[in-house]
Amino acid sequence: MYWVVSFFVILSLTACMETKHTVKTQDKAAFKEEKALSTDLHTKKDESVVVASDEVSKRWGKKSFLQFMKPIVEKENRRVMQERGRLLAWRKNNAFEAAVLKSIAQRYQVQWMGKADGRFWRTILDRVDEIPTALVLIQAANESAWGNSRFARQANNYFGQWCFTKGCGLVPLRRNVGATHEVQKFATVDLSVRAYIHNLNTSSSYKLFRNLRHSLRRQHKPLDAEFLAMGLKDYSERGMDYVRIIQNMIRSNQQLIHAL
């Protein structure tokens, strides 16, 4: 059975994240992808993206944080699902644009051998898929103290993503001696969400998460946020304790999330 964590305990855990953060949510390959996304954003000057700096000049409450984040999460999931829809159509019709498919495969770190066999389609479709909105929102809430952490306010980083190049982000105030990581700085909230989704969809640390999602897809069941949280044991050094915290937060906030 899941153990119950009070709201005040959860807040105390997330509030201390800046000084005792132990989550390593991305590897160097994922960081390269995020850097490319950031470059692409600055090149295209997409006016639809949301920058949080002006919006969070005052302290977030739970409802205001979720209201702000939910449309962004849904937009980024739609982006992924549009690409997934294209892949499903290509697989069904056994016809595809090879250059485009190769580009998608490279972006999702799937080996492309010049042909699309069953194993290829299984692998790429396991990666090009959405993350339940409730799960994204609750992890953002947990990792950013409901949007009030230093990293969220100063770096648009809501998920604890690291980077490995000097000056790429904010230096944790109590970083271990000898450590060189920084907390990645994002130009927009959108890019933070996009990088988080891409990380869960590609990193070897979250293979279990993707396998659980695949099992739901095979059974034609909806993607259940609380169930899929079981695949996030490696998101934090707290392991299963972290999973239970996330699951408890999903349960206690699901009505509020659905009502927005």
Secondary structure, 3 states (H helix, E strand, C coil): CCCCCCHHHHHHHHHCHHHHCCCCCCCHHHHHHHHHHHHHHHHHCCCCCCCCCCCCCCCCCHHHHHHHHHHHHHHHHHHHHHHHHHHHHHHHHCCCCHHHHHHHHHHCCCCCCCCCCHHHHHHHHHHCCCCCHHHHHHHHHHHHCCCCCHHHHHHCCCCCCEECCCCCEECCCCCCCCCCCEEECCCCHHHHHHHHHHHHHHCHHHHHHHHHHHHHHHCCCCCCHHHHHHHHHHHCCCCHHHHHHHHHHHHHHHHHHHHC
